[in-house]
């Protein structure tokens, strides 16, 4: 699956609901991941802080596992509500 956003020239689906991508609107070549939060229509995007594809894959799977752990143990997935971010 390829993410259909103009600023994402390079993406890979690691599994359903987990993709890694590089942004085209920045100068660096570091990877990000987008994780679908189970049980809803929300996504969490995380900067993986690496330009190495193998390291990016490992970190993406680690973040995915962390999200699943948080959901299972009822720990908040997001630090701040959207209303605080946009205020």
Beta strands, then each sheet from edge to edge (+ up, - down):
strand 1: 10-15
strand 2: 18-22
strand 3: 31-36
strand 4: 43-47
sheet 1: 1+ 2- 3+ 4-
end
